[in-house]
Amino acid sequence: IYICGADWYDIRVFDFAKGQQFLPFEEAISLAEGYGLPLVHYEECNLSLPSVIHQLTTGRDYDDISAPLEGFVVRDPDGDRIAKIRCEDVPKISATRSD
């Protein structure tokens, strides 16, 4: 995540890979701490598509700054699968859903 404000620039780590394979998130946390790199806010939870869409369409801000959330990086607990969903994706997803 890169954010440019009037007085600052900020880069935060959200993943590490070795070769073509993403490392388990616990390893990413350890590496970020070991190298003294700031890590994005993260939380473990059970997701549903309606919940994610709701959070992306209700004006949620980032947890540590007053700036609109751009989206989520979603990881499989085993680290095998990673996906992104951005606010700009919501209209496409909503148009193709059949709840």
Biotite code that builds the C-alpha atoms (Angstrom):
import biotite.structure as struc

atoms = struc.array([
    struc.Atom([0.000, 0.000, 0.000], chain_id="A", res_id=1, res_name="ILE", atom_name="CA", element="C"),
    struc.Atom([1.431, 3.357, -0.972], chain_id="A", res_id=2, res_name="TYR", atom_name="CA", element="C"),
    struc.Atom([-0.205, 6.512, 0.287], chain_id="A", res_id=3, res_name="ILE", atom_name="CA", element="C"),
    struc.Atom([0.968, 10.017, -0.463], chain_id="A", res_id=4, res_name="CYS", atom_name="CA", element="C"),
    struc.Atom([-0.296, 12.765, 1.816], chain_id="A", res_id=5, res_name="GLY", atom_name="CA", element="C"),
    struc.Atom([0.658, 16.405, 2.105], chain_id="A", res_id=6, res_name="ALA", atom_name="CA", element="C"),
    struc.Atom([3.413, 15.657, 4.609], chain_id="A", res_id=7, res_name="ASP", atom_name="CA", element="C"),
    struc.Atom([4.340, 11.996, 4.255], chain_id="A", res_id=8, res_name="TRP", atom_name="CA", element="C"),
    struc.Atom([4.768, 8.881, 2.174], chain_id="A", res_id=9, res_name="TYR", atom_name="CA", element="C"),
    struc.Atom([4.072, 5.427, 3.521], chain_id="A", res_id=10, res_name="ASP", atom_name="CA", element="C"),
    struc.Atom([4.831, 1.940, 2.249], chain_id="A", res_id=11, res_name="ILE", atom_name="CA", element="C"),
    struc.Atom([3.628, -1.152, 4.080], chain_id="A", res_id=12, res_name="ARG", atom_name="CA", element="C"),
    struc.Atom([4.446, -4.821, 3.545], chain_id="A", res_id=13, res_name="VAL", atom_name="CA", element="C"),
    struc.Atom([1.568, -7.213, 2.878], chain_id="A", res_id=14, res_name="PHE", atom_name="CA", element="C"),
    struc.Atom([3.396, -10.256, 1.552], chain_id="A", res_id=15, res_name="ASP", atom_name="CA", element="C"),
    struc.Atom([6.661, -12.047, 0.921], chain_id="A", res_id=16, res_name="PHE", atom_name="CA", element="C"),
    struc.Atom([7.397, -14.661, -1.705], chain_id="A", res_id=17, res_name="ALA", atom_name="CA", element="C"),
    struc.Atom([10.219, -17.087, -2.328], chain_id="A", res_id=18, res_name="LYS", atom_name="CA", element="C"),
    struc.Atom([10.568, -17.864, -6.002], chain_id="A", res_id=19, res_name="GLY", atom_name="CA", element="C"),
    struc.Atom([7.040, -18.013, -7.365], chain_id="A", res_id=20, res_name="GLN", atom_name="CA", element="C"),
    struc.Atom([5.459, -19.134, -4.065], chain_id="A", res_id=21, res_name="GLN", atom_name="CA", element="C"),
    struc.Atom([3.917, -16.807, -1.483], chain_id="A", res_id=22, res_name="PHE", atom_name="CA", element="C"),
    struc.Atom([5.077, -17.584, 2.036], chain_id="A", res_id=23, res_name="LEU", atom_name="CA", element="C"),
    struc.Atom([2.552, -18.339, 4.790], chain_id="A", res_id=24, res_name="PRO", atom_name="CA", element="C"),
    struc.Atom([1.393, -15.075, 6.329], chain_id="A", res_id=25, res_name="PHE", atom_name="CA", element="C"),
    struc.Atom([2.909, -15.950, 9.699], chain_id="A", res_id=26, res_name="GLU", atom_name="CA", element="C"),
    struc.Atom([6.297, -16.049, 7.951], chain_id="A", res_id=27, res_name="GLU", atom_name="CA", element="C"),
    struc.Atom([5.579, -12.718, 6.285], chain_id="A", res_id=28, res_name="ALA", atom_name="CA", element="C"),
    struc.Atom([4.841, -11.226, 9.714], chain_id="A", res_id=29, res_name="ILE", atom_name="CA", element="C"),
    struc.Atom([8.114, -12.610, 11.119], chain_id="A", res_id=30, res_name="SER", atom_name="CA", element="C"),
    struc.Atom([10.147, -11.356, 8.165], chain_id="A", res_id=31, res_name="LEU", atom_name="CA", element="C"),
    struc.Atom([8.609, -7.870, 8.340], chain_id="A", res_id=32, res_name="ALA", atom_name="CA", element="C"),
    struc.Atom([9.377, -7.722, 12.053], chain_id="A", res_id=33, res_name="GLU", atom_name="CA", element="C"),
    struc.Atom([12.902, -9.060, 11.480], chain_id="A", res_id=34, res_name="GLY", atom_name="CA", element="C"),
    struc.Atom([13.672, -6.441, 8.845], chain_id="A", res_id=35, res_name="TYR", atom_name="CA", element="C"),
    struc.Atom([11.917, -3.653, 10.769], chain_id="A", res_id=36, res_name="GLY", atom_name="CA", element="C"),
    struc.Atom([9.344, -3.139, 7.995], chain_id="A", res_id=37, res_name="LEU", atom_name="CA", element="C"),
    struc.Atom([5.848, -1.835, 8.700], chain_id="A", res_id=38, res_name="PRO", atom_name="CA", element="C"),
    struc.Atom([3.098, -4.371, 8.050], chain_id="A", res_id=39, res_name="LEU", atom_name="CA", element="C"),
    struc.Atom([-0.404, -3.623, 6.792], chain_id="A", res_id=40, res_name="VAL", atom_name="CA", element="C"),
    struc.Atom([-3.288, -3.976, 9.220], chain_id="A", res_id=41, res_name="HIS", atom_name="CA", element="C"),
    struc.Atom([-4.629, -7.509, 9.142], chain_id="A", res_id=42, res_name="TYR", atom_name="CA", element="C"),
    struc.Atom([-7.276, -9.542, 10.853], chain_id="A", res_id=43, res_name="GLU", atom_name="CA", element="C"),
    struc.Atom([-8.422, -13.126, 10.756], chain_id="A", res_id=44, res_name="GLU", atom_name="CA", element="C"),
    struc.Atom([-12.091, -13.644, 10.060], chain_id="A", res_id=45, res_name="CYS", atom_name="CA", element="C"),
    struc.Atom([-14.595, -15.735, 8.156], chain_id="A", res_id=46, res_name="ASN", atom_name="CA", element="C"),
    struc.Atom([-15.631, -13.841, 5.055], chain_id="A", res_id=47, res_name="LEU", atom_name="CA", element="C"),
    struc.Atom([-18.688, -13.832, 2.915], chain_id="A", res_id=48, res_name="SER", atom_name="CA", element="C"),
    struc.Atom([-19.012, -11.954, -0.352], chain_id="A", res_id=49, res_name="LEU", atom_name="CA", element="C"),
    struc.Atom([-21.989, -9.874, 0.909], chain_id="A", res_id=50, res_name="PRO", atom_name="CA", element="C"),
    struc.Atom([-19.947, -8.832, 3.968], chain_id="A", res_id=51, res_name="SER", atom_name="CA", element="C"),
    struc.Atom([-16.951, -7.807, 1.852], chain_id="A", res_id=52, res_name="VAL", atom_name="CA", element="C"),
    struc.Atom([-19.146, -5.840, -0.566], chain_id="A", res_id=53, res_name="ILE", atom_name="CA", element="C"),
    struc.Atom([-20.837, -4.097, 2.368], chain_id="A", res_id=54, res_name="HIS", atom_name="CA", element="C"),
    struc.Atom([-17.488, -3.086, 3.877], chain_id="A", res_id=55, res_name="GLN", atom_name="CA", element="C"),
    struc.Atom([-16.251, -1.754, 0.536], chain_id="A", res_id=56, res_name="LEU", atom_name="CA", element="C"),
    struc.Atom([-19.393, 0.281, -0.152], chain_id="A", res_id=57, res_name="THR", atom_name="CA", element="C"),
    struc.Atom([-20.017, 1.897, 3.233], chain_id="A", res_id=58, res_name="THR", atom_name="CA", element="C"),
    struc.Atom([-17.090, 4.307, 3.259], chain_id="A", res_id=59, res_name="GLY", atom_name="CA", element="C"),
    struc.Atom([-14.776, 2.383, 5.579], chain_id="A", res_id=60, res_name="ARG", atom_name="CA", element="C"),
    struc.Atom([-11.404, 4.024, 6.216], chain_id="A", res_id=61, res_name="ASP", atom_name="CA", element="C"),
    struc.Atom([-8.065, 2.327, 6.765], chain_id="A", res_id=62, res_name="TYR", atom_name="CA", element="C"),
    struc.Atom([-7.541, 1.336, 10.389], chain_id="A", res_id=63, res_name="ASP", atom_name="CA", element="C"),
    struc.Atom([-4.551, 3.597, 11.020], chain_id="A", res_id=64, res_name="ASP", atom_name="CA", element="C"),
    struc.Atom([-5.169, 6.646, 8.817], chain_id="A", res_id=65, res_name="ILE", atom_name="CA", element="C"),
    struc.Atom([-8.118, 8.734, 7.753], chain_id="A", res_id=66, res_name="SER", atom_name="CA", element="C"),
    struc.Atom([-8.241, 7.670, 4.116], chain_id="A", res_id=67, res_name="ALA", atom_name="CA", element="C"),
    struc.Atom([-10.852, 5.632, 2.217], chain_id="A", res_id=68, res_name="PRO", atom_name="CA", element="C"),
    struc.Atom([-10.168, 1.909, 2.089], chain_id="A", res_id=69, res_name="LEU", atom_name="CA", element="C"),
    struc.Atom([-9.257, 0.859, -1.456], chain_id="A", res_id=70, res_name="GLU", atom_name="CA", element="C"),
    struc.Atom([-9.862, -2.863, -1.046], chain_id="A", res_id=71, res_name="GLY", atom_name="CA", element="C"),
    struc.Atom([-8.765, -6.093, 0.598], chain_id="A", res_id=72, res_name="PHE", atom_name="CA", element="C"),
    struc.Atom([-6.111, -8.719, 0.053], chain_id="A", res_id=73, res_name="VAL", atom_name="CA", element="C"),
    struc.Atom([-7.661, -12.047, 1.060], chain_id="A", res_id=74, res_name="VAL", atom_name="CA", element="C"),
    struc.Atom([-5.484, -15.030, 1.902], chain_id="A", res_id=75, res_name="ARG", atom_name="CA", element="C"),
    struc.Atom([-6.248, -18.673, 2.375], chain_id="A", res_id=76, res_name="ASP", atom_name="CA", element="C"),
    struc.Atom([-5.104, -19.600, 5.917], chain_id="A", res_id=77, res_name="PRO", atom_name="CA", element="C"),
    struc.Atom([-2.668, -22.110, 4.409], chain_id="A", res_id=78, res_name="ASP", atom_name="CA", element="C"),
    struc.Atom([-1.197, -19.388, 2.198], chain_id="A", res_id=79, res_name="GLY", atom_name="CA", element="C"),
    struc.Atom([-1.866, -21.270, -1.022], chain_id="A", res_id=80, res_name="ASP", atom_name="CA", element="C"),
    struc.Atom([-4.402, -18.852, -2.475], chain_id="A", res_id=81, res_name="ARG", atom_name="CA", element="C"),
    struc.Atom([-4.435, -15.058, -2.475], chain_id="A", res_id=82, res_name="ILE", atom_name="CA", element="C"),
    struc.Atom([-7.008, -12.728, -3.990], chain_id="A", res_id=83, res_name="ALA", atom_name="CA", element="C"),
    struc.Atom([-7.602, -8.991, -4.145], chain_id="A", res_id=84, res_name="LYS", atom_name="CA", element="C"),
    struc.Atom([-10.900, -7.205, -4.213], chain_id="A", res_id=85, res_name="ILE", atom_name="CA", element="C"),
    struc.Atom([-11.014, -3.461, -4.735], chain_id="A", res_id=86, res_name="ARG", atom_name="CA", element="C"),
    struc.Atom([-13.832, -0.963, -4.410], chain_id="A", res_id=87, res_name="CYS", atom_name="CA", element="C"),
    struc.Atom([-13.770, -0.527, -8.189], chain_id="A", res_id=88, res_name="GLU", atom_name="CA", element="C"),
    struc.Atom([-14.548, -4.263, -8.583], chain_id="A", res_id=89, res_name="ASP", atom_name="CA", element="C"),
    struc.Atom([-17.826, -4.096, -6.653], chain_id="A", res_id=90, res_name="VAL", atom_name="CA", element="C"),
    struc.Atom([-20.091, -2.953, -9.546], chain_id="A", res_id=91, res_name="PRO", atom_name="CA", element="C"),
    struc.Atom([-18.879, -5.847, -11.754], chain_id="A", res_id=92, res_name="LYS", atom_name="CA", element="C"),
    struc.Atom([-19.290, -8.377, -8.963], chain_id="A", res_id=93, res_name="ILE", atom_name="CA", element="C"),
    struc.Atom([-22.707, -7.061, -7.962], chain_id="A", res_id=94, res_name="SER", atom_name="CA", element="C"),
    struc.Atom([-23.920, -7.216, -11.555], chain_id="A", res_id=95, res_name="ALA", atom_name="CA", element="C"),
    struc.Atom([-23.003, -10.899, -11.894], chain_id="A", res_id=96, res_name="THR", atom_name="CA", element="C"),
    struc.Atom([-24.235, -12.127, -8.484], chain_id="A", res_id=97, res_name="ARG", atom_name="CA", element="C"),
    struc.Atom([-27.429, -14.103, -8.093], chain_id="A", res_id=98, res_name="SER", atom_name="CA", element="C"),
    struc.Atom([-28.111, -14.320, -4.330], chain_id="A", res_id=99, res_name="ASP", atom_name="CA", element="C"),
])
